[in-house]
């Protein structure tokens, strides 16, 4: 598995498409509504949105993320890092922020490669 993370609108998807020679048809775009495990595509974009759908639906993100990792060992995962900035006031947003942070840590630990994209510049961390 390869994890690519960074802030919103930092060039994560453009980097992944170029680096791995992928096209839009190779991308599973999480929409923030579907709680099914993202599968069937080489690249999963918006992993943070999938986690929001899980939190909204009262599905335990940790269990779902573990299932995703077991079923998608060769996936490229793009996740927005939402851990920086002001802590949200609402409980839902705080739960989402915590779940995304935990998922990023789990994904990073299991990934063969971890890349942070900041201002369009990729930095390999692992």
C-alpha positions in Angstrom: 0.0 0.0 0.0 1.1 3.6 -0.7 -0.3 6.5 1.4 -0.3 10.0 0.1 -1.4 12.7 2.5 -1.3 16.4 3.0 -3.6 19.4 3.4 -6.5 20.3 1.2 -5.8 21.4 -2.3 -2.1 20.7 -2.1 -1.7 18.6 -5.3 -2.0 15.1 -3.9 -4.2 13.7 -6.7 -2.2 15.4 -9.5 1.0 14.0 -8.0 -0.4 10.5 -7.7 -1.8 10.5 -11.3 1.5 11.7 -12.8 3.8 9.5 -10.7 1.9 6.3 -11.2 0.7 7.0 -14.8 -3.0 6.7 -13.8 -6.1 8.2 -15.4 -9.4 9.3 -13.8 -10.9 5.9 -14.6 -8.3 4.4 -12.2 -9.6 6.5 -9.3 -12.2 5.7 -6.7 -13.5 9.0 -5.4 -15.0 8.8 -1.9 -18.1 11.0 -1.7 -18.7 11.3 2.0 -21.9 9.4 1.8 -21.0 5.8 0.9 -19.9 3.6 3.8 -19.0 0.6 1.6 -15.3 -0.3 1.7 -13.7 1.5 -1.3 -12.5 -1.1 -3.7 -12.1 -2.0 -7.4 -9.7 0.9 -8.3 -6.0 1.3 -8.0 -6.2 4.7 -6.3 -8.6 5.7 -3.5 -9.0 9.5 -3.3 -10.6 11.3 -0.4 -10.2 8.6 2.2 -11.0 11.3 4.8 -14.5 11.7 3.2 -15.1 7.9 3.5 -14.2 8.2 7.2 -16.7 11.0 7.6 -19.4 8.8 6.1 -18.5 6.1 8.6 -18.7 8.5 11.5 -22.0 9.9 10.4 -23.4 6.4 10.1 -22.1 5.3 13.5 -19.9 2.7 11.9 -16.6 2.1 13.8 -13.9 3.6 11.6 -11.1 1.4 13.1 -12.8 -1.8 12.1 -13.7 -0.5 8.6 -10.1 0.8 8.0 -8.7 -2.6 9.0 -11.0 -4.3 6.6 -10.1 -1.8 3.9 -6.4 -2.5 4.4 -6.9 -6.3 4.3 -8.8 -6.1 1.0 -6.7 -3.4 -0.7 -3.0 -4.3 0.0 -1.9 -2.8 -3.3 -3.9 0.4 -3.2 -2.7 4.0 -3.4 -4.6 5.9 -0.8 -5.0 9.7 -0.8 -6.1 11.3 2.5 -6.4 14.9 3.5 -4.7 15.6 6.8 -7.3 17.5 8.8 -5.4 17.5 12.1 -4.0 21.0 11.8 -5.8 24.1 12.7 -8.6 24.9 15.1 -10.2 22.0 16.9 -13.9 21.9 15.7 -16.6 22.9 18.1 -19.1 20.2 17.0 -18.8 16.6 18.3 -19.3 15.1 14.9 -16.4 17.1 13.4 -14.2 16.3 16.5 -15.0 12.6 16.2 -14.2 12.7 12.4 -10.9 14.5 13.1 -9.8 11.9 15.6 -10.9 9.0 13.3 -8.9 10.4 10.4 -5.8 10.9 12.6 -6.0 7.3 13.8 -6.6 6.0 10.3 -3.6 7.9 8.9 -1.4 6.4 11.7 -2.7 2.9 10.9 -2.3 3.3 7.1 1.1 4.8 7.5 2.3 1.9 9.7 1.0 -0.7 7.1 2.2 1.2 4.0 5.3 0.4 2.0 5.6 4.1 1.2 4.3 7.3 2.8 4.4 10.6 0.9 3.4 14.0 2.2 2.4 16.6 -0.4 2.7 20.2 0.6 2.4 23.1 -1.8 2.6 20.6 -4.7 6.0 19.2 -3.4 6.1 15.5 -2.5 8.3 14.5 0.4 8.8 10.8 1.0 8.6 10.0 4.7 8.7 6.2 4.5 
